[in-house]
Amino acid sequence: MTINPPPLPDIILEPIVRLALSEDLGRAGDLSTDATIDPLRTLNANFKAREAGIVAGLDAAKYALELVDKTTKLEIFRNDGSEVSSGETIATISGSARSILIAERTMLNFLGRLSAIATLTHQFSSAISHTSAKIVCTRKTTPGHRALEKRAVRCGGGTAHRYGLDDAILIKDNHIAACGSIPEALQRAHAYAGHLRMIEIEVDTLDQLKQALPHAPHVILLDNMDPATLKTAVSIVDGQCKTEASGGITLQSVAKVAETGVDYISVGALTHSATNMDFGLDIDI
C-alpha cells in the first residue's frame, strides 16, 4: 500500500532546500555549467531508480528545482511512498539545461537520502506486519533535516517518536539520576505537564518498571531488554499504559521484539544508518 503523507509546508522546506543549494553553488555559482552550456539550450531528462525501494523526498527535490528556475517542469509519475523497481522512471524534467544541471545534485541528494529512510522503514514495518506493534523513529536525525527525515519514515509505513524536546516529556536515565529517583521524576513531570502533554519514562529493569507504574506514566520505554524480559514487562504493565521497546533493534530481531506484545518499537537506525538509495538523472539524447 502506498503511503503518501502531505508534503511539508514551504515554510519548513524553504530554508532546508535553500541551504543545500547555497552550499553547492558557493560564492560563484556552477562553474562547470557556466563554462559549457549555452544559456538557450533546453533538454528533457528522466529521474530513474537504480535499485528497488520506497520513494521519498520528491517534495524537497521539486522545491529545489523551483528555487533554481520556476519555468522548468517536473512531471512526477511515482509519488512519495510508492514502491519502485530498479530502472523505473519516477519523474521527467524539461526546460533550461542550465537550470536542470544546477539543481541535479541537490535533487538527487534529497531523493537518495530520504528514499533510503523510507525503504528501511518499510523493511522494518513489513517484518512486524503480523503483529499490532508500530515502528517509530527517534531524534537521531541529521541536524537540520529532521522534518524531512521523519516524513520519510511516514512514507515507509512508520511513525514518529518526538519531533523535538518540546512536544512531549521523555524521562531518560540521566534525568532520573539527576533528579534522584523514578517516583520523584514522575511526580515532578505530572506537576509540570499540561493536560495535553504525554509523559514517558525509560526503564532498564523490571524493578524500575514496578517503581514507575504506580505514578501513571502514559508510556513506558523498555530499554535494552531481551524478548523474554520484554514479554514479562508487558505482562506486568497489563494495559495500564502503552509500552515501547528500544535499544539496538535490528531487522533480524525486530519480529521477536514485536511478538512480545509491545505497542511501539523505536529504531534509531531508520535515520542514522539508512544507506542511500541510488537514483540517476538520464538526459534524453
N, C-alpha and C positions, 0 to 999 in steps of 0.2 A: 504494500500500500504506500502510495506517495504521500509524504508529509511535507506540506509547503506552508510554513508559517508566514505571516505577513512580512514584507521587507521592513527593515529598520527605518525609522523616520530619518529624513535627510539631515536633521539637526544632529543626529548621532553619527551618521555615515560621513558627513562632510569633513569634519576635522581629521578623522582617521585616514580617509582616502586622500585628502589634500596633502597630508603629511607624507604619505607614501610616494605620491607623485613628486613632491618637492624634494624628498630625499634622493630620488632617482635623477631628477633634472638638475639639481645643484644650482650653481650660480650662472651657468652659461647655456643651459638647455641641452638638447640632444645633438651633440656634435656629429655623430655618425649620420643621422638623418639630414641634418643641415648640409652636410658635405656632399651627399649622394642623391638626394631625392628632389625632383622637380616639384615646386610648390603646387603646380596644377595637376600633378599625377593623381589619379584615383585608382582604387583597386577593390577587389572582393576577396574575402578570406573566410575560412571556416575554423571555428574552435572545435577541436576533436579530443575526446577522451582517449588516452593511450593505454588505459587499463580500466577494468571494470570497477564500479563503485557507486557511491551516492553523491550527487552533485550538491554543492553548497557554495555560496559566495557570489552568485550571479548579480545580486543587488549591488554589491561593492564593485564588481567589475564594470557593471553598467554605469555606475556613478563616476568611476574613474574616466571612462570614455566621454561622458557628458562634460566633465570638468575640462578635458582637453579640447573637445570640439562638439558642440551641441548638434551640429549638422550631420555628423557621422551616424550611420544607422546600425543598430544591433537588433537582429531578429533571433529570439530565443525559441528553441524547439523543445528543450528538456528543462523544466523548471527546477529550482532548488528542491531537494528532497526526492528527486527522481532517481531511480536505479538505471545506470547506463552500462553498456558493454564496451569493451575495447574497440576502438576505431569508430565509435559512434559520433556523429556531428551533433553538438549540443546547441550551437548558435552560429549564425553567419554575421559578418560585419562588412559594411560597404561605405565608401566615402574617401576622404582625403588620405592618400598614402602616408603623408607625414603624420597626421593625427593618429592613425592606426599604429604606426611603428612607435610613436612616442608612448602611447598608452599600453602597448602589448605586454610588456613585462609586468607592470603593476597589475593588470587584469589577470594574468596567468598566476601571479603570486597569490592573489586573493583566492582564486579558484582552487589552486593546488592545496593550499593550507586548509581552507575551510572544508573542502570536499574530503580531505583526509580525516578530519574530525568527524564529519557526518558518517563516513564509511566505517570507521572504527566503532562509533556509537551503534550503528546498525548491527555490526557483528556481535557486540555485547547484548543488545536488546534481543536479537534473534536467538542467542544462546539461552535466554531465560524465558522465552515466549510461552513455555508450558507452565509457567508459574504466574502469580499475581504481582511479583516484585517489579519495581521500576528502576531503571538505570538513571543515575543523576551525576552531573559533573560537579566540579569544585571550583574554588578560587585559584587553582593552579593554572592560570592562563597567561598568555603573552601580554606583558604590560601594554596597556593602551588598546588592546584588541578584544577585551572581554566580551563586549556586547556582540561582536561578530562571532566569536567562538562559541558562546552559549547559544546563539541562534543556530549555528551549525549542528550543535548537539541535538537540538529540537528537530532539525531536518533529518537526522539519523534515527529518530524514534526515542531519544532520551528526553530528560527534562533537567531543569536547573536546580542546583542547591541554592545557596545565597548568591545574589549578584555582587554583593559587597558587604562591608561591615555594617551598613546602615539599614538593612532590610529584615534582619532577624537577629535574635540573641543566640549565639552558639558558645556555650561554656566549655572550653577545652582544658586539657590537663594543666597548662600553665596558669590559666585563670583560677583553677581550683587550688593550685599550690600557692599562688599569691594571695588568694582570699582566705585560705585556711582550711576549708572543708567543703564537701559536696553540699550538705544541708545549708551552710551559710551562703554559698554561692547562689543556690536556687532561691533562697528566701530573699536575697538582695535583688535577684533578677525579677521575681514576681512583683516586688515593691516598686521597681523601676518601670517595668513594661506597661505600655498601654494595652487596651483590650484587644487590639488587632496584632500585637506583636507575638510571634511564635518564640518559644523558649526550647532550645535543645541542649542537652548536656552529653558530653563524651565520657564514656566509662571504659576501663580496660579489664575489669574483673567482674565476676558475679557479685562479689561483696560490695563493690561500688554501685552496681546496679540496684542492689537491695537498699542501699543508702539513699539513692536518688528517687526511687518510685514514690515514697510517701509524700514527696514535695511536688508532685504533679507536673513534671515537665511535659511539654507537648510531644516531644520526640526524644528518644534516647539513641545516641550513636554508639554502637558496639564496635570498639576499635581493636583491630588485630586479634580477633578471636577465631579459632578454628571452627569448622562446621558443627562439630559436636557441642562445643560451648555455646555457639550461636543458637542452636536448637534449644538448649536448656534455657538460655536467656529469653528467647521468645516465649517459652512456656511460663517462665516467671512473670514476664510482663502481662501475659494473658489478656491482651486487648486494652490495658489501662492507658496506653499511649502508642504512638507509632514507633517503629524500630528501623534503624538504619545500620547497615554493615559497612565497614570501611577498613582500608589498610591492606595494600599490596594485592588487591584482587585482580586476577588475570582472566583472559579468555578461557584458559584451561580450568580455572577454579570457580568461575562465576556461577555456573549452573548449580553446583553443590551448595554454594552460599545461598542462592535464591530458594533452593529446596528446603532450607531450614525454616522458612516462613517469615523472614524479614520483609518489611514493606518496601524499603529502598536500599539500593546498593550504590554507594558513591565511589567513583573511579576517576582519580586524578589523571590517569594515563590518557583519558579521552582528549585532553587538551595539552598535556605536556609531553606526550610521547607518540602522537599520531605521525606517521611517515607520509610526507607529501604525496598526493595523488598526481599523476603525470597527465598534463594537458598540453596540447600544442596548437599553434595558430598557423594554418597552412594556407598560403596565398594561391588563389586561382591564377594559373598562367595562361 
